[in-house]
Amino acid sequence: MPSSPIDVLTRHLEHVTVADPPTDLLDLPALAEVLDAVPDPRSRRGRRYRLGPLLALSLLAVLGGATSLAKITRVIAGYHPDLRTRAGLPGTPRLAASTLGRLLARLDGDAFDTATCGYLASLTAGTPPAGMSSPPSGRAALAGLAVDGKTLRGSRTTDTTVHLLAAMRHDTQIVVAQRQIEAKSNEIPAFAPLLSGLDLTGVVVTADALHTQHEHARQIIAADGHYLFIAKGNQPTLHHRLKALPWREAVLNDRTDETGHGRREIRRMKICTARPGLPFPHAAQAIQVKRRRTDHKTGKTTIVTIYAITSLPPGRITHAQLATLIRGHWSIEALHHIRDVTYREDASKIRTRTAPRIMASLRNLAIGLARLIGWTNITAATDHYRSQPADGLQLLGLTT
């Protein structure tokens, strides 16, 4: 077992530049024990493999870029027999992809997400959020928490498609909670149970217009958190009031000019203190963001204006930090992009019961763990752990 996870970090990232490597990670070998605590749906007489080590080795296969059940089982079968025995699996396992698929399909999705998200959250406990340092007046820093949903398109059946709602930290891309949307429902009823088990003290919950709901705002404030919601036509009265504020007379509070991905984007942010008549609970400030985007290839320029509402009072954070929170919400879209492009999530044809959700959770866990170790490029991380599987095994303390 490695003496320190930082020793593991140093060995894994010999050829990778990490701007600010973590120095306070908890002991990673506890992960197999965390997964072993997930309720096992199998009959005791039929259990050839311990659940925790089996799921942990499945995670390491995903960490190395495995995108299907068949690839996961091939990776597990490729480990040295002595190592599999120490991990709690027989030395010569006959683990078929169909067997693994049946197991994942029967797992309790809520219990699995509670275990894995709780594990990742524990690793970030006490870590100051990036970009929110040195708040004004010596107040505690605030962490952004993005809430957004994603459809697993490859899971489509004649009856439904799996749709997941997740809460993710802006700064680390760590998913700290996830729920599956019930069939013939939408994300709105799942918002309250998603956040109900989280400590929102010092947290700013960001969400798109779908979740700009009065009850959502009240729930967040009751939990000692803050919100920052986008306002659109689904709240017509609020949207109309926001557009009618005296934005022409308002001063420019923040401006950013960024070039990348073949385009130039200029953002201008203005803030108005919310007036008493603004029809939204606990609203303290209204925000207007004008985004001017120029495509370098086509030369086309588009200008989009968005409005937002927040419970953060004036002076709680700087204007630049407020602009960072607004931009930071879209980091959850970047997470979804990684799952689709690197892990081919939308191309996955896993459809049975909870198996699509469990696979998505394993991808979240792999990405989150790689981020915490210090990887900034997930594709590079998967290439490394695929070619250097011993490094992945060290994360679980399975090698000396």
C-alpha positions in Angstrom: 0.0 0.0 0.0 1.4 3.4 -0.8 2.5 5.5 2.2 0.7 8.6 0.9 -1.7 9.4 -1.9 0.6 12.2 -2.7 3.3 9.6 -3.5 0.8 8.1 -5.9 0.1 11.5 -7.4 3.8 12.2 -8.0 4.4 8.8 -9.7 1.2 9.1 -11.9 1.9 12.6 -13.1 5.6 12.4 -13.9 5.0 13.8 -17.3 2.0 16.0 -16.5 2.1 19.5 -15.3 -0.3 20.2 -12.4 -0.7 23.8 -11.4 -1.8 23.1 -7.8 -1.6 19.4 -6.8 -3.8 18.4 -3.8 -2.0 17.9 -0.5 -4.8 16.9 1.8 -6.6 13.9 0.1 -8.1 11.3 2.4 -6.8 7.8 2.2 -8.0 6.4 -1.1 -8.0 2.7 -0.3 -11.2 3.2 1.7 -13.1 3.2 -1.6 -13.4 -0.6 -1.9 -14.9 -0.6 1.6 -17.4 2.2 0.6 -18.6 0.2 -2.4 -18.8 -3.0 -0.3 -21.4 -1.2 1.9 -23.8 -0.9 -1.1 -26.7 -3.4 -0.6 -25.9 -6.6 -2.5 -29.0 -7.8 -4.5 -27.5 -11.3 -5.1 -28.5 -14.4 -3.2 -25.8 -15.4 -0.7 -25.5 -18.8 -2.3 -24.8 -17.3 -5.7 -22.1 -14.9 -4.6 -18.7 -15.9 -6.1 -17.2 -12.4 -5.9 -17.4 -9.7 -3.2 -19.4 -6.8 -4.3 -17.0 -4.0 -3.2 -13.8 -5.3 -4.9 -15.8 -6.2 -8.0 -17.2 -2.7 -8.3 -13.8 -1.2 -7.4 -12.1 -3.1 -10.2 -15.0 -2.1 -12.6 -14.3 1.5 -11.6 -10.6 1.1 -12.4 -11.5 -0.3 -15.8 -13.7 2.7 -16.5 -10.9 5.0 -15.2 -8.7 3.3 -18.0 -11.3 4.2 -20.6 -13.5 1.0 -20.7 -16.8 2.0 -22.3 -18.8 -1.2 -22.2 -19.5 -4.2 -20.0 -17.4 -6.5 -22.2 -14.4 -4.2 -22.0 -14.8 -4.0 -18.2 -14.8 -7.7 -17.8 -11.8 -8.1 -20.1 -9.8 -5.7 -18.0 -10.7 -7.4 -14.8 -9.8 -10.8 -16.3 -6.4 -9.4 -17.3 -5.3 -8.6 -13.8 -2.7 -11.0 -12.2 -4.4 -13.9 -10.4 -2.6 -13.1 -7.1 -3.8 -9.5 -7.3 -7.4 -10.6 -7.9 -7.2 -13.0 -4.9 -5.9 -10.2 -2.7 -8.7 -8.0 -3.9 -11.3 -10.6 -2.8 -12.0 -12.2 -6.2 -11.1 -15.8 -7.1 -7.7 -16.2 -8.8 -9.4 -17.5 -12.0 -12.7 -15.7 -12.3 -15.2 -16.5 -15.1 -16.9 -13.2 -15.1 -19.1 -12.7 -18.2 -20.3 -9.3 -19.4 -23.9 -10.6 -19.0 -23.3 -11.5 -15.4 -21.9 -8.1 -14.6 -24.8 -6.5 -16.5 -27.4 -8.4 -14.4 -25.7 -7.3 -11.2 -25.6 -3.6 -12.2 -29.2 -3.8 -13.3 -30.3 -5.0 -9.8 -28.2 -2.6 -7.7 -30.0 0.2 -5.8 -29.2 3.3 -7.8 -29.9 5.7 -4.9 -27.7 3.7 -2.5 -24.9 3.5 -5.1 -25.0 7.3 -5.7 -25.2 8.1 -2.0 -22.1 5.9 -1.4 -20.0 7.2 -4.4 -21.0 10.8 -4.2 -20.5 10.8 -0.4 -17.0 9.4 -0.9 -16.1 12.1 -3.4 -17.6 14.8 -1.2 -15.6 13.6 1.7 -12.4 13.9 -0.3 -13.2 17.6 -0.9 -14.3 18.4 2.6 -12.6 21.5 3.9 -11.1 22.3 0.5 -11.5 26.0 -0.3 -13.3 26.5 -3.6 -11.1 27.7 -6.5 -11.8 31.2 -7.7 -13.6 32.2 -4.5 -10.6 33.0 -2.3 -10.3 36.2 -0.2 -13.9 37.2 0.0 -14.7 40.7 1.1 -14.9 41.6 4.8 -13.2 38.4 5.8 -16.3 36.3 5.1 -16.1 32.6 4.4 -15.6 31.7 0.7 -18.5 30.4 -1.3 -18.6 27.2 -3.4 -20.6 27.0 -6.6 -22.9 23.9 -7.0 -24.4 23.4 -10.5 -27.7 21.5 -10.9 -28.5 20.1 -14.3 -29.9 17.1 -16.0 -28.7 14.7 -18.7 -30.5 12.1 -20.8 -28.7 8.8 -21.4 -29.7 8.6 -25.1 -28.5 5.1 -25.6 -30.8 3.8 -22.8 -33.9 4.5 -24.9 -36.5 1.7 -24.8 -40.1 1.6 -26.1 -41.3 2.9 -22.7 -38.7 5.5 -21.5 -35.2 6.9 -21.5 -33.0 7.2 -18.4 -32.7 10.8 -17.4 -30.4 11.9 -14.5 -30.3 15.1 -12.4 -27.0 15.8 -10.8 -25.4 18.4 -8.5 -21.8 19.2 -9.3 -19.1 21.4 -7.7 -18.0 24.1 -10.1 -14.3 24.0 -9.2 -13.6 20.3 -9.2 -16.3 18.7 -11.4 -17.2 16.5 -8.5 -20.8 15.1 -8.5 -22.0 15.3 -4.9 -25.5 14.1 -5.6 -27.5 12.4 -8.3 -31.1 11.3 -8.8 -32.9 9.5 -11.6 -36.0 11.2 -13.0 -39.1 9.1 -12.7 -40.8 8.0 -15.9 -43.4 10.5 -17.3 -42.0 13.2 -15.0 -39.4 15.9 -15.3 -36.5 17.4 -13.3 -38.5 19.8 -11.2 -39.9 17.3 -8.6 -36.4 15.8 -8.3 -34.8 19.0 -7.3 -35.8 18.9 -3.6 -34.7 15.3 -2.9 -31.5 15.9 -4.8 -30.4 18.6 -2.4 -32.1 17.4 0.7 -29.2 15.5 2.0 -26.5 18.1 1.3 -25.0 20.7 3.6 -25.6 24.0 1.7 -23.9 26.3 4.1 -21.5 28.4 2.2 -22.8 27.1 -1.1 -24.3 29.0 -4.1 -26.7 26.7 -6.1 -26.7 27.6 -9.8 -29.3 26.3 -12.2 -30.9 27.0 -15.5 -34.3 28.5 -16.1 -36.2 25.3 -15.6 -35.3 25.3 -11.9 -36.1 29.0 -11.3 -39.0 28.0 -9.0 -40.2 29.7 -5.8 -40.1 26.5 -3.8 -36.6 25.7 -4.9 -35.4 29.1 -3.8 -37.1 28.7 -0.4 -35.6 25.3 0.1 -32.0 26.6 -0.5 -32.4 29.6 1.8 -33.9 27.3 4.5 -30.8 25.2 4.2 -28.5 28.3 4.8 -27.4 28.3 1.1 -27.7 30.9 -1.7 -29.1 30.6 -5.2 -28.2 32.0 -8.6 -30.9 31.2 -11.2 -31.3 32.1 -14.8 -34.7 33.7 -15.7 -36.5 33.0 -18.9 -40.0 32.8 -20.3 -41.1 30.0 -18.0 -41.4 32.7 -15.3 -42.9 35.4 -17.5 -43.7 38.0 -14.8 -40.2 37.8 -13.3 -38.6 37.8 -16.8 -40.6 40.9 -17.8 -39.7 42.7 -14.5 -36.0 41.9 -15.0 -36.0 43.2 -18.6 -37.7 46.4 -17.4 -35.0 47.4 -14.9 -33.0 50.5 -15.8 -30.1 48.6 -17.3 -29.0 51.6 -19.6 -28.3 53.6 -16.5 -26.6 50.8 -14.6 -22.8 50.8 -14.5 -20.7 48.0 -16.1 -19.7 45.8 -13.2 -17.6 43.2 -15.0 -16.2 42.5 -18.5 -14.3 39.5 -19.8 -12.8 39.0 -23.2 -11.8 35.4 -24.0 -10.5 33.7 -27.2 -10.6 29.9 -27.7 -12.3 27.0 -29.5 -12.3 29.1 -32.7 -14.2 32.0 -31.4 -13.9 35.2 -29.4 -16.4 35.9 -26.6 -16.9 39.2 -24.8 -19.2 39.2 -21.7 -20.5 42.3 -20.0 -22.3 42.0 -16.7 -24.5 44.6 -14.9 -26.1 44.3 -11.5 -29.2 46.0 -10.1 -30.2 45.7 -6.4 -33.5 43.9 -6.4 -36.6 46.1 -5.8 -39.2 45.1 -3.2 -41.7 44.3 -5.9 -39.6 41.7 -7.7 -41.8 38.6 -7.7 -39.3 36.0 -6.4 -38.5 34.9 -2.8 -35.3 36.2 -1.2 -34.2 37.9 -4.4 -31.4 40.4 -3.5 -29.8 41.2 -6.8 -30.8 41.1 -10.5 -28.1 40.5 -13.1 -27.9 41.2 -16.8 -25.2 39.5 -19.0 -24.6 40.5 -22.6 -22.6 37.9 -24.5 -21.0 38.8 -27.8 -19.6 35.8 -29.6 -17.7 36.0 -32.9 -16.9 32.9 -34.9 -13.4 33.2 -36.4 -14.1 30.8 -39.2 -17.4 32.3 -40.5 -17.0 35.8 -39.1 -20.5 35.7 -37.8 -21.2 37.6 -34.6 -24.2 36.8 -32.3 -25.3 38.8 -29.2 -27.3 37.1 -26.5 -28.7 38.8 -23.4 -29.5 36.7 -20.3 -31.0 37.7 -17.0 -30.4 36.1 -13.6 -31.6 36.5 -10.1 -29.6 35.7 -6.9 -30.1 35.8 -3.1 -26.5 37.0 -2.6 -26.7 40.4 -1.0 -24.6 43.3 -2.5 -21.0 43.1 -1.2 -21.1 39.4 -0.2 -18.7 38.6 -3.0 -16.9 40.7 -5.6 -18.4 41.4 -9.0 -15.7 39.3 -10.7 -16.5 36.3 -8.4 -20.2 36.7 -9.2 -19.4 36.6 -12.9 -17.2 33.5 -12.3 -20.2 31.8 -10.6 -22.4 32.5 -13.7 -19.8 31.0 -16.1 -19.0 28.2 -13.7 -22.5 26.8 -14.0 -21.7 25.6 -17.5 -18.8 23.4 -16.2 -21.5 20.7 -15.7 -22.0 20.8 -19.4 -18.3 20.2 -19.8 -18.7 17.1 -17.5 -21.5 15.8 -19.7 -19.3 16.4 -22.8 -16.5 14.3 -21.3 -18.9 11.5 -20.6 -20.2 11.5 -24.1 -16.9 12.0 -26.0 -14.3 10.2 -23.9 -16.6 7.5 -22.5 -19.1 7.4 -25.4 -22.0 7.5 -23.0 -24.7 8.4 -25.5 -23.5 5.5 -27.7 -23.9 3.0 -24.9 -26.7 0.4 -25.5 -26.9 -0.6 -21.8 -30.6 -0.4 -21.1 -31.7 -2.8 -18.4 -33.2 -1.3 -15.2 -30.6 0.5 -13.1 -27.5 -0.5 -15.2 -27.4 2.7 -17.3 -27.5 4.8 -14.1 -24.8 2.7 -12.4 -22.5 3.1 -15.4 -23.1 6.8 -15.5 -22.2 6.9 -11.8 -19.0 5.0 -12.4 -18.0 7.5 -15.1 -18.8 10.4 -12.6 -16.6 8.6 -10.0 -13.7 8.0 -12.4 -13.7 11.6 -13.6 -14.0 13.0 -10.1 -11.2 10.8 -8.8 -9.0 11.8 -11.7 -9.7 15.5 -11.1 -8.8 15.1 -7.4 -5.6 13.3 -8.1 -4.6 16.3 -10.3 -5.5 15.4 -13.9 -6.7 18.3 -16.0 -7.1 16.2 -19.2 -9.4 13.2 -18.7 -8.4 11.7 -22.1 -4.8 11.8 -21.0 -5.8 10.2 -17.7 -7.6 7.3 -19.3 -4.7 6.7 -21.7 -2.3 6.6 -18.7 -4.4 4.2 -16.6 -5.0 2.0 -19.5 -1.3 1.7 -20.2 -0.2 1.7 -16.6 -2.9 -0.3 -14.7 -0.7 -0.7 -11.7 -1.1 3.0 -11.0 -4.8 2.6 -10.9 -4.5 -0.4 -8.6 -2.4 1.7 -6.2 -5.4 4.0 -5.7 -7.2 1.1 -3.9 -4.2 -0.1 -2.0 -4.1 -3.4 -4.0 -0.4 -3.3 -4.7 2.6 -2.8 -2.4 
